Amino acid sequence: MATPVYCILSGGAVHCVLVDAFSSKGPEKLARNPEVDLHKDTPVPQNSLSPASLNIKSRNLLFTLNNPSLLDLESENCNTSDRRNSNALSSEDENPATVVPRPKIPVLIPVINDLEEPNGSSRPKLELNLEAPTEDSEEYPQNLESLLDDYKTHAVYLPQFSVDIRNNLDSDYTQIKTLLAKIFPSWSADDAIFIKRLTGGITNMLLSCTHEPSQETLLMRVYGQGTNLIIDRHREFVSHLVLNSLHLAPPVHARFANGLIYGFLEGRSLDPKELANPYLYPLIAQQLGNWHSKVDCDNIEDGIEKLRKYTARIKNQLLPTLRPVTPVNSKQKREKGSKKAILNIWDLIDDWILVVPANDALVKIFKDNLPDQDVNIDNVRDVIHREYRWMKSTLSNATKSPVVVSHCDLLSGNIIIPQTDEFDNKLKQTSEFELRPLLENPIQFIDYEYMLPAPRAFDIANHFAEWQGFDCDRSAIPEPSPLNPVLVNWCKGYLDNANASEEEVNGLIDEIACYYGMPGFYWGIWSMIQSELSTIDFNYAEYSGLRLEEYWTWKEKYLNRLA
């Protein structure tokens, strides 16, 4: 079993500290609970996360995806027969019944130094020595436990623990209640823990977990099967930690192999039609501008790299024979031995195009919009790549939109507002544009799965595209023009300046307008991949066509403007 690890944010950087390190006697504590032994009491069901057990439509697509977290799907007990059925092993493996042995994982020994904080106070700084101690070593520090009180932003990562939703639904969430009791010292498995399945979302399951003795409520998100094939879960987790340290997100308490446990935010999510509310949209704009100015990309990238090194140690030793399969088309193969890192929104789209299913639905979409080109099953990815390269080059040359850490999925359901009579009354009032101080802004954003560095104009245009809702009523998307008072006021909110100059506002509107086609392209490719992966009752292929139409509509307007 892989050792759980604490992820602690110190001085803006993420540090990984093994739970073992909190006791010189070994893994006896989790979340400062001396009675917990995670290794003994929480077995991972055999093959619970193996690709063969995933309920997805196309397993052939599974191992062609280049997500850095791809191998998180594998449990330590995957046997080679299951992996062979998923095309994960080469034909050289001859014994299908062989079980990969469990080696001893090297540990990370934390070293405590002093760090001078900006206010002059001294706080300990975490550094990591990657050497493993000897069997009789007593090198584990004795004062690490106090760091959890000093550094409020921290979470425990349980890489080998997975939640089986089907079994939990049939057993009154017994496994989940046991996990919660292990993570939180004040919760006991014998206590009344009320778990409710929440509605909303088309890819994940969200549960509210209430500890009745204390009336504390937490949220547990269990990822939809196959979703972490196109979502970097390391990035999501670290982004959440960094956002929490900036008071832009609720605390994240724990991460397990297929989900997260995090704090509950009071309030409610928006309906798509509310995004145009004249009281709300300046607040949303102001908060998004706050995000873009506060979140440091380097801190997130550093934390992701540390987590990847930690999980790579586990994967390399537990699954030494697992080799991802590259795409069949030689033009689209990556260089031998290389693994492309997804560092920004452009990298992600490029990666998705490599694996988007070349099916009749996708061919029809591009045939209908490129009548002068021969588009077929064999060349459709090449056609999409040409379109992608044109879009990237055009947008990069047309505007130098600053690259910021972007939410990249700011739809109505991911925006939380207060649920009070006072706030509801303000929503009903049709008043003139008013920008309140940022400290009074109650808007909060949730769900950080798609956060990536991206041009700020993309993040804003993507939010405006969500005004249409899932029924794709494009008439609801505001026109990106200086003559549109909605765009003018929205931009003033984003700039946090009700008196922003006409030149500054119009420049931002022009910048956003250039990116109005990119969200349709982005979600169109995503949806077609989901059409092959997801078993959710949602017509992803049809949705892909509707979103790609946005791109073609924008492109036609853009080229006509240049003519």
C-alpha positions as CSV (number, residue, x, y, z in Angstrom):
1,M,0.0,0.0,0.0
2,A,1.4,3.4,-0.9
3,T,1.9,5.6,2.1
4,P,-0.5,8.6,2.4
5,V,1.1,12.0,2.1
6,Y,0.4,15.4,3.5
7,C,0.4,18.3,1.1
8,I,1.2,21.4,3.0
9,L,1.4,24.9,1.6
10,S,4.3,26.9,2.9
11,G,5.5,30.3,1.6
12,G,3.3,29.9,-1.4
13,A,4.9,26.5,-2.3
14,V,3.4,23.0,-1.9
15,H,5.4,20.4,0.1
16,C,4.8,16.7,0.3
17,V,5.3,15.0,3.7
18,L,4.6,11.4,4.3
19,V,2.1,10.7,7.0
20,D,4.6,8.2,8.4
21,A,6.8,11.2,9.3
22,F,4.4,12.3,12.0
23,S,5.5,9.4,14.2
24,S,8.9,7.9,14.6
25,K,7.2,4.5,15.0
26,G,5.6,4.5,11.6
27,P,2.2,5.1,10.0
28,E,0.1,5.5,13.2
29,K,-1.6,8.8,12.6
30,L,-3.8,10.4,10.0
31,A,-5.3,13.9,10.5
32,R,-3.6,13.8,14.0
33,N,-5.7,10.8,15.1
34,P,-3.5,8.4,17.1
35,E,-6.1,5.6,16.8
36,V,-6.0,5.4,13.0
37,D,-4.1,2.9,11.0
38,L,-5.1,3.5,7.4
39,H,-2.9,0.7,6.1
40,K,-4.5,-2.0,8.2
41,D,-8.2,-0.9,8.1
42,T,-8.6,0.3,4.5
43,P,-7.8,-2.3,1.9
44,V,-8.2,-1.3,-1.8
45,P,-10.5,-3.8,-3.6
46,Q,-8.5,-5.8,-6.1
47,N,-8.6,-4.1,-9.6
48,S,-11.0,-1.5,-8.2
49,L,-9.4,1.1,-10.4
50,S,-8.0,-1.0,-13.2
51,P,-9.0,0.0,-16.8
52,A,-10.8,-3.3,-17.3
53,S,-13.3,-2.5,-14.6
54,L,-14.1,1.0,-15.9
55,N,-17.6,1.5,-17.2
56,I,-16.7,3.4,-20.3
57,K,-17.7,2.9,-23.9
58,S,-14.3,2.8,-25.6
59,R,-11.4,1.2,-23.7
60,N,-9.3,1.4,-26.8
61,L,-9.2,5.1,-26.4
62,L,-8.2,4.9,-22.8
63,F,-4.4,4.4,-23.0
64,T,-3.9,6.8,-25.9
65,L,-4.6,9.8,-23.7
66,N,-1.6,11.8,-22.6
67,N,-2.9,12.9,-19.2
68,P,0.0,13.1,-16.7
69,S,-2.3,11.4,-14.1
70,L,-3.2,8.6,-16.5
71,L,-1.7,5.8,-14.4
72,D,-3.7,6.9,-11.4
73,L,-6.3,4.6,-12.8
74,E,-4.2,1.6,-11.8
75,S,-4.4,0.0,-8.4
76,E,-1.5,-1.8,-6.9
77,N,-3.2,-5.1,-7.4
78,C,-3.8,-4.9,-11.1
79,N,-2.9,-8.2,-12.7
80,T,-1.5,-8.5,-16.2
81,S,-4.5,-10.2,-17.7
82,D,-6.7,-7.2,-16.9
83,R,-4.1,-4.8,-18.3
84,R,-3.7,-6.9,-21.5
85,N,-7.4,-6.7,-22.1
86,S,-7.0,-2.9,-22.0
87,N,-4.1,-3.0,-24.5
88,A,-1.8,-1.7,-21.8
89,L,0.9,-4.4,-22.0
90,S,3.1,-5.6,-24.9
91,S,2.8,-9.1,-26.3
92,E,6.0,-10.1,-24.6
93,D,4.2,-10.6,-21.3
94,E,3.5,-14.3,-21.1
95,N,1.9,-15.0,-17.7
96,P,-1.6,-13.4,-17.5
97,A,-2.1,-14.6,-13.9
98,T,1.0,-12.8,-12.5
99,V,0.2,-10.2,-9.9
100,V,2.6,-7.3,-9.7
101,P,4.5,-7.5,-6.4
102,R,4.3,-4.7,-3.9
103,P,7.7,-3.2,-3.3
104,K,8.8,-1.0,-0.5
105,I,8.3,2.6,-1.5
106,P,11.1,5.1,-0.6
107,V,9.9,7.8,1.8
108,L,10.4,11.5,1.9
109,I,12.2,12.7,5.0
110,P,11.1,16.3,5.8
111,V,13.8,18.7,7.0
112,I,12.7,21.7,9.0
113,N,14.5,25.1,8.5
114,D,13.6,28.6,9.5
115,L,11.9,30.9,7.1
116,E,11.6,34.6,7.7
117,E,8.1,35.8,6.9
118,P,7.5,39.2,5.4
119,N,6.1,40.5,8.7
120,G,9.3,39.6,10.5
121,S,7.9,36.5,12.3
122,S,9.8,33.3,11.9
123,R,8.0,30.2,10.7
124,P,9.4,26.8,9.9
125,K,10.0,26.1,6.2
126,L,9.6,22.6,4.8
127,E,12.3,21.1,2.6
128,L,12.5,17.6,1.3
129,N,15.3,15.1,1.3
130,L,14.4,12.3,-1.1
131,E,16.8,9.7,0.5
132,A,15.1,6.8,2.3
133,P,16.1,6.1,5.9
134,T,17.5,2.8,7.0
135,E,15.3,0.2,8.7
136,D,16.3,1.3,12.2
137,S,16.5,5.0,11.4
138,E,15.0,7.5,13.9
139,E,15.3,10.4,11.5
140,Y,11.7,11.3,11.4
141,P,11.2,14.8,13.1
142,Q,9.1,15.0,16.2
143,N,7.6,18.4,15.6
144,L,6.0,18.0,12.2
145,E,2.5,17.5,13.8
146,S,2.5,21.1,15.0
147,L,2.9,22.3,11.4
148,L,-0.7,21.4,10.7
149,D,-1.7,24.1,13.1
150,D,0.9,26.6,11.7
151,Y,0.0,26.0,8.1
152,K,-3.8,26.0,7.7
153,T,-3.7,25.1,4.0
154,H,-3.0,21.4,4.0
155,A,-4.6,18.1,2.9
156,V,-3.9,14.4,3.0
157,Y,-3.5,12.5,-0.2
158,L,-4.4,8.8,-0.2
159,P,-3.3,7.6,-3.7
160,Q,-4.3,4.0,-3.2
161,F,-7.8,4.5,-1.7
162,S,-10.7,4.5,-4.1
163,V,-14.4,4.9,-3.4
164,D,-16.7,2.3,-5.0
165,I,-19.9,4.2,-5.6
166,R,-22.1,1.2,-6.6
167,N,-21.1,-0.7,-3.4
168,N,-21.6,2.4,-1.3
169,L,-25.1,3.1,-2.7
170,D,-26.0,-0.5,-1.8
171,S,-24.5,-0.4,1.7
172,D,-25.6,3.0,3.0
173,Y,-22.2,4.5,2.2
174,T,-20.4,2.3,4.7
175,Q,-17.0,2.6,3.0
176,I,-17.3,6.4,2.7
177,K,-18.3,6.8,6.4
178,T,-15.2,4.7,7.4
179,L,-13.0,6.9,5.3
180,L,-14.4,10.1,6.8
181,A,-13.9,8.8,10.3
182,K,-10.3,8.0,9.5
183,I,-9.6,11.5,8.1
184,F,-11.3,13.6,10.7
185,P,-10.4,12.9,14.3
186,S,-13.7,14.3,15.7
187,W,-15.8,12.0,13.5
188,S,-16.4,8.4,14.5
189,A,-17.7,5.6,12.3
190,D,-20.2,5.0,15.1
191,D,-21.5,8.6,14.9
192,A,-24.5,9.5,12.8
193,I,-23.1,10.6,9.4
194,F,-25.7,11.6,6.9
195,I,-24.8,11.3,3.3
196,K,-26.9,12.8,0.5
197,R,-26.3,12.5,-3.2
198,L,-26.6,16.0,-4.7
199,T,-27.9,16.8,-8.2
200,G,-26.0,18.8,-10.8
201,G,-23.1,18.2,-13.1
202,I,-22.9,15.9,-16.1
203,T,-19.6,14.1,-15.4
204,N,-19.1,13.7,-11.6
205,M,-21.0,12.6,-8.5
206,L,-21.2,15.1,-5.7
207,L,-22.1,14.0,-2.1
208,S,-22.8,16.1,0.9
209,C,-21.5,14.5,4.1
210,T,-22.9,15.8,7.4
211,H,-21.6,14.8,10.8
212,E,-24.8,15.1,12.9
213,P,-23.2,15.4,16.4
214,S,-21.2,18.5,15.3
215,Q,-23.5,19.6,12.4
216,E,-20.4,19.9,10.2
217,T,-21.0,19.4,6.5
218,L,-18.3,18.5,3.9
219,L,-18.5,17.8,0.2
220,M,-17.2,14.7,-1.5
221,R,-16.7,14.6,-5.2
222,V,-16.3,11.2,-6.8
223,Y,-15.0,11.5,-10.3
224,G,-17.0,10.2,-13.2
225,Q,-15.4,7.1,-14.8
226,G,-12.9,8.0,-17.4
227,T,-13.0,11.8,-16.6
228,N,-9.4,11.8,-15.3
229,L,-8.3,10.7,-18.7
230,I,-8.8,14.2,-20.0
231,I,-8.5,16.1,-16.7
232,D,-5.2,16.5,-14.8
233,R,-6.2,15.6,-11.2
234,H,-2.8,16.7,-9.8
235,R,-3.4,20.1,-11.2
236,E,-6.9,20.3,-9.9
237,F,-5.8,19.3,-6.4
238,V,-2.8,21.7,-6.2
239,S,-4.9,24.6,-7.7
240,H,-7.5,24.0,-5.0
241,L,-4.8,24.2,-2.3
242,V,-3.3,27.4,-3.7
243,L,-6.8,29.0,-4.1
244,N,-7.6,28.2,-0.5
245,S,-4.4,29.8,0.7
246,L,-5.6,33.0,-1.0
247,H,-9.1,32.7,0.5
248,L,-10.5,32.1,-3.0
249,A,-11.7,28.5,-2.4
250,P,-13.0,26.4,0.5
251,P,-10.4,24.2,2.3
252,V,-9.6,20.9,0.6
253,H,-9.2,18.2,3.3
254,A,-8.3,15.0,1.4
255,R,-7.7,13.6,-2.0
256,F,-8.2,9.9,-2.8
257,A,-7.6,8.0,-6.0
258,N,-10.9,8.9,-7.6
259,G,-12.1,12.0,-5.7
260,L,-11.8,14.9,-3.3
261,I,-13.2,15.9,0.1
262,Y,-13.5,19.6,0.6
263,G,-15.3,22.3,2.5
264,F,-18.9,23.2,2.0
265,L,-19.8,26.7,0.9
266,E,-23.0,28.2,2.1
267,G,-25.2,29.5,-0.7
268,R,-26.5,28.2,-4.0
269,S,-25.3,28.0,-7.6
270,L,-26.7,30.1,-10.4
271,D,-29.1,29.3,-13.2
272,P,-27.8,30.2,-16.7
273,K,-30.4,32.9,-17.1
274,E,-29.1,34.6,-13.9
275,L,-25.7,35.3,-15.4
276,A,-27.1,38.4,-17.2
277,N,-28.6,39.8,-14.0
278,P,-27.5,43.5,-13.8
279,Y,-26.8,43.2,-10.1
280,L,-24.8,40.0,-10.4
281,Y,-22.7,40.2,-13.5
282,P,-20.5,43.1,-12.2
283,L,-19.8,41.1,-9.1
284,I,-18.9,38.0,-11.2
285,A,-16.6,40.1,-13.4
286,Q,-14.9,41.7,-10.4
287,Q,-14.2,38.3,-8.8
288,L,-12.8,36.9,-12.0
289,G,-10.5,39.8,-12.3
290,N,-9.4,39.2,-8.7
291,W,-8.6,35.6,-9.5
292,H,-6.6,36.5,-12.6
293,S,-4.5,39.0,-10.6
294,K,-3.9,37.0,-7.5
295,V,-3.2,33.4,-8.4
296,D,0.5,32.7,-9.1
297,C,1.1,30.2,-11.9
298,D,4.6,29.2,-10.7
299,N,3.3,28.0,-7.3
300,I,0.8,25.7,-8.9
301,E,3.3,24.3,-11.4
302,D,5.9,23.7,-8.6
303,G,3.3,21.8,-6.5
304,I,2.2,19.7,-9.5
305,E,5.8,18.7,-10.2
306,K,6.3,17.6,-6.6
307,L,3.1,15.4,-6.7
308,R,4.1,13.9,-10.0
309,K,7.5,12.9,-8.6
310,Y,5.8,11.3,-5.6
311,T,3.3,9.3,-7.7
312,A,5.9,8.4,-10.3
313,R,7.9,6.6,-7.5
314,I,4.8,4.6,-6.7
315,K,3.9,3.8,-10.3
316,N,7.4,2.9,-11.4
317,Q,7.7,0.3,-8.7
318,L,4.2,-1.0,-8.5
319,L,3.5,-1.1,-12.2
320,P,6.9,-1.6,-13.8
321,T,5.5,-3.1,-17.0
322,L,2.7,-0.7,-17.7
323,R,3.3,1.2,-20.9
324,P,0.8,3.7,-22.4
325,V,0.0,3.1,-26.1
326,T,0.6,5.9,-28.5
327,P,-1.9,6.8,-31.3
328,V,-1.7,4.5,-34.4
329,N,-1.3,7.2,-37.0
330,S,2.5,7.7,-37.4
331,K,2.0,11.4,-38.2
332,Q,0.4,11.9,-34.7
333,K,2.8,9.7,-32.7
334,R,4.9,11.4,-30.1
335,E,8.7,11.1,-30.2
336,K,9.8,7.8,-28.8
337,G,10.2,8.0,-25.0
338,S,8.7,11.5,-24.8
339,K,5.7,12.6,-22.7
340,K,4.3,15.9,-23.4
341,A,3.5,18.1,-20.4
342,I,0.2,20.0,-20.5
343,L,1.3,23.5,-19.4
344,N,-1.4,25.7,-20.9
345,I,-4.8,25.7,-22.6
346,W,-3.2,25.4,-26.1
347,D,-1.2,22.3,-25.0
348,L,-4.5,20.7,-23.8
349,I,-6.5,21.3,-27.0
350,D,-3.6,20.0,-29.0
351,D,-3.5,16.9,-26.9
352,W,-7.2,16.4,-27.2
353,I,-7.1,16.6,-31.0
354,L,-4.6,13.7,-31.0
355,V,-7.2,11.4,-29.4
356,V,-10.6,12.8,-30.4
357,P,-12.5,9.8,-31.9
358,A,-12.5,10.0,-35.7
359,N,-16.1,9.0,-36.1
360,D,-18.8,9.8,-38.6
361,A,-20.3,12.5,-36.4
362,L,-17.0,14.4,-36.2
363,V,-16.5,14.1,-40.0
364,K,-19.9,15.4,-40.7
365,I,-19.4,18.5,-38.6
366,F,-16.2,19.5,-40.4
367,K,-17.5,18.5,-43.8
368,D,-20.5,20.8,-43.4
369,N,-18.3,23.7,-42.4
370,L,-15.5,23.0,-44.9
371,P,-17.4,22.1,-48.0
372,D,-14.3,22.8,-50.2
373,Q,-12.2,20.2,-48.4
374,D,-12.2,16.5,-48.6
375,V,-12.8,15.4,-45.0
376,N,-13.0,11.7,-44.1
377,I,-12.3,9.3,-41.3
378,D,-8.7,9.0,-42.2
379,N,-7.8,12.7,-42.3
380,V,-10.3,14.4,-39.9
381,R,-7.7,14.8,-37.1
382,D,-5.3,16.4,-39.6
383,V,-8.1,18.8,-40.7
384,I,-8.8,19.7,-37.1
385,H,-5.1,20.3,-36.4
386,R,-4.9,22.7,-39.3
387,E,-7.9,24.6,-38.0
388,Y,-6.4,24.6,-34.5
389,R,-3.1,26.0,-35.8
390,W,-4.9,28.7,-37.8
391,M,-6.9,29.7,-34.7
392,K,-3.9,29.7,-32.4
393,S,-1.7,31.7,-34.8
394,T,-4.6,34.2,-35.6
395,L,-5.5,34.9,-32.0
396,S,-1.8,35.1,-30.8
397,N,-1.1,37.7,-33.5
398,A,-4.4,39.6,-33.2
399,T,-4.1,40.4,-29.5
400,K,-1.5,39.9,-26.8
401,S,-4.0,38.8,-24.2
402,P,-2.1,38.3,-20.9
403,V,-1.8,34.7,-19.8
404,V,-3.2,34.1,-16.4
405,V,-4.3,31.1,-14.2
406,S,-7.8,30.7,-15.6
407,H,-10.9,28.9,-14.3
408,C,-11.7,27.6,-17.9
409,D,-15.2,26.4,-16.8
410,L,-17.0,29.3,-15.4
411,L,-20.5,28.2,-16.1
412,S,-23.5,29.1,-13.9
413,G,-23.3,26.0,-11.8
414,N,-19.8,26.9,-10.7
415,I,-20.7,30.3,-9.4
416,I,-22.0,30.4,-5.8
417,I,-24.1,33.3,-4.4
418,P,-25.5,33.9,-0.9
419,Q,-28.9,32.2,-0.3
420,T,-30.6,34.9,1.8
421,D,-33.7,37.0,1.5
422,E,-31.6,40.2,1.5
423,F,-29.5,39.0,-1.5
424,D,-32.5,37.7,-3.3
425,N,-34.2,41.0,-3.0
426,K,-31.2,42.7,-4.6
427,L,-31.4,40.3,-7.5
428,K,-35.0,41.3,-8.1
429,Q,-34.2,45.0,-8.2
430,T,-33.3,46.5,-11.6
431,S,-30.8,49.2,-10.7
432,E,-28.1,51.1,-12.4
433,F,-24.6,49.7,-12.7
434,E,-22.8,49.8,-9.3
435,L,-19.4,48.5,-8.3
436,R,-19.0,47.7,-4.6
437,P,-15.6,47.3,-2.9
438,L,-13.9,44.0,-3.6
439,L,-14.0,43.0,0.1
440,E,-17.8,43.2,0.0
441,N,-18.0,40.9,-3.0
442,P,-19.8,37.6,-1.9
443,I,-19.3,35.7,-5.2
444,Q,-17.4,32.4,-5.0
445,F,-16.2,30.1,-7.7
446,I,-16.1,26.3,-7.3
447,D,-14.9,23.3,-9.3
448,Y,-11.3,23.7,-10.4
449,E,-10.9,20.7,-12.8
450,Y,-10.0,22.6,-15.9
451,M,-7.9,25.4,-14.4
452,L,-4.9,26.1,-16.6
453,P,-2.8,29.1,-17.7
454,A,-4.7,30.6,-20.6
455,P,-5.2,34.1,-22.2
456,R,-7.5,36.0,-19.9
457,A,-9.7,36.8,-23.0
458,F,-10.4,33.1,-23.4
459,D,-11.5,32.7,-19.8
460,I,-13.8,35.7,-20.1
461,A,-15.2,34.7,-23.6
462,N,-15.7,31.2,-22.2
463,H,-17.8,32.6,-19.4
464,F,-19.9,34.6,-21.8
465,A,-20.4,31.5,-23.9
466,E,-22.0,29.9,-20.8
467,W,-24.7,32.5,-20.8
468,Q,-26.4,30.3,-23.4
469,G,-26.9,27.3,-21.1
470,F,-26.8,23.7,-22.1
471,D,-29.6,24.2,-24.6
472,C,-27.2,26.4,-26.6
473,D,-29.4,29.4,-27.0
474,R,-26.7,31.6,-28.6
475,S,-28.9,34.6,-28.6
476,A,-28.2,34.8,-24.8
477,I,-24.5,35.4,-25.4
478,P,-23.8,39.2,-25.1
479,E,-22.5,40.9,-28.2
480,P,-18.8,41.8,-27.7
481,S,-19.1,45.4,-28.7
482,P,-18.3,48.8,-27.1
483,L,-21.9,49.8,-28.0
484,N,-23.2,47.0,-25.7
485,P,-23.6,48.5,-22.2
486,V,-23.5,45.0,-20.7
487,L,-20.0,44.5,-22.0
488,V,-18.9,48.0,-21.0
489,N,-20.1,47.5,-17.4
490,W,-18.8,43.9,-17.2
491,C,-15.3,45.1,-18.2
492,K,-15.4,47.9,-15.6
493,G,-16.2,45.2,-13.0
494,Y,-13.4,43.0,-14.2
495,L,-11.0,45.9,-14.0
496,D,-12.4,46.8,-10.6
497,N,-12.7,50.4,-11.7
498,A,-16.1,52.0,-12.3
499,N,-14.3,55.0,-13.8
500,A,-12.1,53.0,-16.2
501,S,-11.3,55.0,-19.3
502,E,-13.1,54.4,-22.6
503,E,-9.8,53.4,-24.2
504,E,-9.1,50.8,-21.5
505,V,-12.6,49.3,-21.6
506,N,-12.8,49.2,-25.4
507,G,-9.4,47.6,-25.7
508,L,-10.5,44.8,-23.3
509,I,-13.7,44.3,-25.3
510,D,-11.7,44.0,-28.6
511,E,-9.4,41.5,-26.9
512,I,-12.3,39.4,-25.6
513,A,-14.1,39.5,-29.0
514,C,-11.1,37.9,-30.7
515,Y,-11.5,34.9,-28.5
516,Y,-15.3,34.4,-28.9
517,G,-14.8,31.4,-31.2
518,M,-12.3,29.5,-29.1
519,P,-14.7,28.2,-26.4
520,G,-16.9,26.5,-29.0
521,F,-13.8,24.8,-30.5
522,Y,-12.5,23.8,-27.0
523,W,-15.8,22.3,-25.8
524,G,-16.6,20.8,-29.1
525,I,-13.5,18.6,-29.1
526,W,-14.0,17.8,-25.4
527,S,-17.6,16.7,-26.1
528,M,-16.7,14.4,-28.9
529,I,-14.1,12.7,-26.6
530,Q,-16.8,12.4,-23.9
531,S,-19.1,10.8,-26.5
532,E,-16.8,7.8,-26.5
533,L,-16.0,7.7,-22.8
534,S,-19.0,8.6,-20.9
535,T,-22.0,6.4,-20.1
536,I,-24.0,9.3,-18.8
537,D,-27.4,9.8,-20.6
538,F,-26.4,13.0,-22.4
539,N,-25.9,13.4,-26.2
540,Y,-22.3,14.5,-26.2
541,A,-21.9,14.1,-30.0
542,E,-24.9,16.4,-30.7
543,Y,-23.6,18.9,-28.1
544,S,-20.2,18.8,-29.8
545,G,-21.8,19.9,-33.1
546,L,-23.6,22.8,-31.4
547,R,-20.5,24.1,-29.7
548,L,-18.3,23.8,-32.9
549,E,-21.0,25.8,-34.7
550,E,-20.0,28.7,-32.4
551,Y,-16.5,28.5,-33.7
552,W,-17.5,28.6,-37.3
553,T,-19.9,31.4,-36.8
554,W,-17.2,33.5,-35.1
555,K,-14.6,32.6,-37.8
556,E,-16.9,33.8,-40.6
557,K,-17.6,37.1,-38.8
558,Y,-13.9,37.5,-38.1
559,L,-12.8,36.9,-41.7
560,N,-15.5,39.2,-43.0
561,R,-14.3,41.9,-40.7
562,L,-10.8,41.6,-42.2
563,A,-12.1,41.6,-45.8
